[in-house]
Amino acid sequence: MRTRIRHFRKVRGLTQTELAEALGTTAATVSRLETADMTVSTDWLERLAGALDVDVRELIGGEPGSLVCQAELRRGGRVSSLAVGMLLSPALAEDAREPVAFRVAEDMGTYAAGDMLIADRVQPEETAGLLGRDCIAASIHSAHHFGRLVDMADGRCVIVPPETGAAAITLDEVEWVAPVVTLIRRFPPVSRHRSGK
């Protein structure tokens, strides 16, 4: 049965580990519940609805057609949760199977404050060919981080944040990696001078 567990977890700004702690289970179990690799019983639905503060009926509805930006990227590869999610057009995620959206909070490297990045989340075993790509990576035990993926082996990854001189970050027990597939950048409007006629 398809559920909207992952959707509501993202809307609440929770990692799989955080939701697992609220449920008294493991991040692996939450992952299995989200992907329907495990039967979602009535008991699980009630527990999940309570932890996510939604009605059980909302959990078993169809997959939503919206894309929500829940976090922003900062210097040093840090990823911070937004107090309020930003609803984006689902058309922005057409190049991603498992889209996640992030806003760039400050100028860093080739990115400008206000840029919106859409990334495509994949499992660690699906990262072949992603070396050298800018990615958001999530560890089971720590916060998300952003940077250029320079090494990925045995559930461990190394990324380098985009600003000049940034130190590499090593993440152990990587839950997922999401390479950037779309960059949305707004430019200032063209100013037009009136001729006075």
C-alpha positions in Angstrom: 0.0 0.0 0.0 1.4 3.4 -1.0 1.4 5.9 1.9 2.4 9.6 2.4 4.7 8.9 5.3 7.8 10.3 3.6 5.8 13.4 2.4 4.6 14.3 5.9 8.0 13.5 7.5 9.6 16.0 5.1 6.9 18.6 5.7 7.7 18.3 9.4 11.4 18.7 8.7 12.2 15.3 10.3 15.0 12.8 9.4 14.2 9.1 9.3 16.2 8.8 12.5 14.2 11.6 14.3 10.9 10.0 13.3 12.2 6.6 14.4 13.1 8.0 17.8 9.6 9.4 18.2 8.1 6.0 17.3 10.6 4.0 19.4 11.9 2.1 16.4 14.9 2.3 14.0 15.6 4.4 10.9 15.7 1.3 8.9 12.1 0.4 9.9 11.0 3.9 9.0 12.6 3.6 5.6 10.9 0.2 5.0 7.5 1.7 6.0 8.0 4.7 3.6 8.9 2.5 0.7 6.2 -0.1 1.4 8.9 -2.8 1.9 7.1 -3.6 5.1 3.4 -4.0 5.7 1.9 -0.9 7.2 -0.6 -2.2 9.8 -3.4 -0.2 11.4 -1.2 0.0 14.5 1.7 1.5 12.6 -0.6 4.0 10.8 -2.0 5.2 14.1 1.5 5.5 15.6 2.8 7.3 12.6 -0.2 9.7 12.4 0.4 10.6 16.1 4.1 11.2 15.6 3.5 13.3 12.4 0.4 15.1 13.8 -1.8 14.1 10.9 -5.0 12.1 10.5 -4.6 8.5 9.5 -6.7 9.1 6.3 -4.1 11.7 5.2 -1.3 9.1 5.5 -3.1 6.6 3.1 -4.1 9.2 0.5 -2.4 9.4 -2.9 1.1 10.9 -3.3 0.9 14.7 -3.3 1.8 16.6 -6.4 3.7 19.3 -4.6 7.3 20.0 -3.9 8.3 21.7 -0.6 11.6 23.4 0.2 12.3 22.6 3.8 15.9 23.6 4.2 18.6 26.1 3.2 22.3 25.7 2.4 25.0 27.6 4.3 28.7 28.0 4.3 30.8 25.0 5.4 28.3 22.6 3.9 25.8 23.2 6.6 22.1 22.5 5.9 19.6 24.3 8.2 15.8 23.6 8.5 13.5 26.4 7.5 10.9 27.5 10.1 8.2 27.4 7.3 8.5 25.3 4.2 8.2 26.9 0.8 5.7 25.4 -1.6 7.2 25.0 -5.1 5.7 24.0 -8.5 6.0 20.3 -9.1 7.2 21.1 -12.6 10.5 22.1 -11.1 11.2 18.5 -10.1 10.5 16.9 -13.5 14.2 15.8 -13.8 14.1 14.0 -10.4 12.5 10.7 -9.3 13.0 11.4 -5.6 13.1 15.3 -5.5 14.3 17.3 -2.6 14.5 21.1 -2.7 17.0 23.4 -0.9 17.5 27.2 -0.9 21.0 28.8 -1.0 21.1 31.1 2.0 24.3 33.0 1.2 26.8 33.4 -1.7 29.3 30.5 -1.8 31.4 29.3 -4.7 29.3 29.4 -7.9 26.1 29.6 -6.0 24.3 32.9 -5.1 22.0 33.7 -2.2 18.5 32.9 -3.2 19.3 30.2 -5.7 17.0 27.2 -5.4 18.5 23.7 -5.9 16.4 20.6 -6.8 18.3 17.4 -6.1 17.4 13.8 -6.9 17.8 11.5 -3.8 19.4 8.1 -4.4 20.5 5.3 -2.1 24.3 5.0 -1.4 24.6 1.9 -3.6 23.3 4.0 -6.5 26.0 6.6 -6.4 28.3 5.2 -9.1 29.1 8.0 -11.5 28.2 10.8 -9.0 31.8 11.7 -8.1 32.5 15.3 -8.9 28.8 16.3 -8.6 27.4 18.7 -6.1 25.2 16.7 -3.7 23.3 16.9 -0.5 24.2 13.9 1.7 22.4 12.6 4.8 23.9 10.4 7.5 21.8 8.3 9.8 23.6 9.9 12.7 24.1 13.5 11.8 22.7 16.5 10.0 22.6 16.9 6.2 25.7 18.4 4.4 26.2 19.9 1.0 29.2 19.9 -1.3 31.1 18.2 -4.1 31.1 14.4 -3.7 34.8 13.3 -3.9 34.6 9.8 -2.4 31.9 7.2 -1.7 32.7 3.7 -0.3 31.2 1.3 2.2 28.4 3.7 3.3 30.8 6.6 3.9 31.2 9.7 1.8 33.5 12.7 1.6 32.2 16.0 0.3 33.8 19.4 -0.1 31.7 22.5 0.5 31.6 24.9 -2.5 33.4 27.9 -1.0 37.1 28.4 -1.6 39.3 26.8 1.1 36.5 24.8 2.7 37.6 21.7 4.6 36.3 18.3 3.4 33.5 16.7 5.4 33.3 12.9 6.0 29.9 11.3 6.7 29.6 7.8 8.0 26.5 5.5 7.6 25.1 7.6 4.7 21.3 7.3 4.5 21.0 8.9 1.0 22.8 11.2 -1.4 21.0 13.7 -3.7 22.9 15.1 -6.7 21.8 18.5 -7.8 19.8 18.2 -11.1 18.2 21.7 -11.4 19.4 25.2 -10.5 16.8 28.0 -10.4 18.3 31.5 -10.3 16.5 34.8 -10.3 18.2 37.8 -11.9 17.3 41.4 -11.2 14.7 42.9 -13.6 15.9 45.0 -16.5 15.4 48.7 -15.6 13.9 50.8 -18.4 14.3 54.5 -18.5 11.4 56.5 -19.8 12.2 59.0 -22.4 9.8 61.6 -21.0 7.7 62.0 -24.2 
